[in-house]
Amino acid sequence: MAHFPENDGRTAWRASVLTLFPEMFPGPLGVSLVGQALAAGLWRLTTHQIRDFGIGRHRAVDDTPAGGGAGMVLRADVVANAVDHARREPGAADLPLIYLSPRGEPLSQALSRELAAGPGVMLLAGRFEGVDERVIEGRSMREVSIGDYVLSGGELAAMVLIDAAVRLLPGVLGAEESLTHESFEGGLLEYPQYTRPREWEGLTIPDVLLSGDHKRIDAWRRAEAERLTRERRPDLKRRS
Ligand SMILES: C[S@@+](CC[C@H](N)C(=O)[O-])C[C@H]1O[C@@H](n2cnc3c(N)ncnc32)[C@H](O)[C@@H]1O
């Protein structure tokens, strides 16, 4: 088991990850705002090596699929022992248990908000052909997908979920403002952003943004957000 950071922020939001590759963590979660928040103890990360719960001298974690077919499947007994062990860690008993899986419910901003509002997450990163169905049911795992494509393992998906939730925790982002106008808030994509220089390769910043008239700026941004959403993601508006 590995803890990041070493100091125990007992009440901090926590991510507990079960994986065959704990060395992948914190990885990208250790840099920039999310990494600074980790170092500051605003959230906590623990990894558990599933192989520690493997069977026999070779610590086997997988076996061939019942019914035949290619690949290997993570064993239910091994995964259950890893989950039960992780649950015994202080503060981990009530974490929602999520199996990252391409057939899960799609990760969304709303789900990230829901998870950020709770005590944290316990995440199972699958490998091979996936995980024996019985442990998904037996340990009441919620399945979450990060998109309609297949990754080689659940670790990157776990990192995506953690990043999306942690940046919503109080104190992680500098300006609260930068959250309220983001894409997916209110069922809209974000309006276009510009910065200096005023002219670049003959392209200028829209005049309204330089007008100093905040009412007009807000109206322009709202109209642009609606236009982009209509053009690119009409499904978002219908869902909100
Ligand atoms: C090669 S995939 C297994 C794919 C599985 N045979 C299927 O067709 O659904 C190995 C692991 O990667 C993770 N994974 C792959 N794609 C994912 C996605 N889109 N979202 C979340 N996790 C994913 C899961 O943990 C999965 O157990």
The ligand as a MOL file (V3000), in Angstrom:
LIG
                    3D

  0  0  0     0  0            999 V3000
M  V30 BEGIN CTAB
M  V30 COUNTS 27 29 0 0 0
M  V30 BEGIN ATOM
M  V30 1 C -8.9060 -4.1480 -22.2570 0
M  V30 2 S -10.0440 -3.4660 -21.1290 0 CHG=1
M  V30 3 C -11.2950 -4.7060 -21.0610 0
M  V30 4 C -12.3720 -4.4780 -22.0520 0
M  V30 5 C -13.4960 -5.5030 -21.9870 0
M  V30 6 N -13.0460 -6.7660 -22.4990 0
M  V30 7 C -14.6660 -5.0040 -22.8050 0
M  V30 8 O -14.7120 -5.2880 -24.0090 0
M  V30 9 O -15.5290 -4.3030 -22.2420 0 CHG=-1
M  V30 10 C -9.2070 -3.6250 -19.5890 0
M  V30 11 C -9.6670 -2.6680 -18.5090 0
M  V30 12 O -9.5000 -1.3440 -18.9320 0
M  V30 13 C -10.4470 -0.5030 -18.2970 0
M  V30 14 N -11.1250 0.2940 -19.3340 0
M  V30 15 C -11.0170 0.1100 -20.6740 0
M  V30 16 N -11.7430 1.0100 -21.3380 0
M  V30 17 C -12.3280 1.8000 -20.4230 0
M  V30 18 C -13.2190 2.9150 -20.5000 0
M  V30 19 N -13.6440 3.3840 -21.6650 0
M  V30 20 N -13.6160 3.4850 -19.3420 0
M  V30 21 C -13.2110 3.0090 -18.1470 0
M  V30 22 N -12.3660 1.9390 -18.0220 0
M  V30 23 C -11.9340 1.3510 -19.1250 0
M  V30 24 C -11.3780 -1.4090 -17.5030 0
M  V30 25 O -11.0050 -1.3550 -16.1350 0
M  V30 26 C -11.1120 -2.7730 -18.0890 0
M  V30 27 O -11.3060 -3.8050 -17.1590 0
M  V30 END ATOM
M  V30 BEGIN BOND
M  V30 1 1 1 2
M  V30 2 1 2 3
M  V30 3 1 2 10
M  V30 4 1 3 4
M  V30 5 1 4 5
M  V30 6 1 5 6
M  V30 7 1 5 7
M  V30 8 2 7 8
M  V30 9 1 7 9
M  V30 10 1 10 11
M  V30 11 1 11 12
M  V30 12 1 11 26
M  V30 13 1 12 13
M  V30 14 1 13 14
M  V30 15 1 13 24
M  V30 16 1 14 15
M  V30 17 1 14 23
M  V30 18 2 15 16
M  V30 19 1 16 17
M  V30 20 1 17 18
M  V30 21 2 17 23
M  V30 22 1 18 19
M  V30 23 2 18 20
M  V30 24 1 20 21
M  V30 25 2 21 22
M  V30 26 1 22 23
M  V30 27 1 24 25
M  V30 28 1 24 26
M  V30 29 1 26 27
M  V30 END BOND
M  V30 END CTAB
M  END
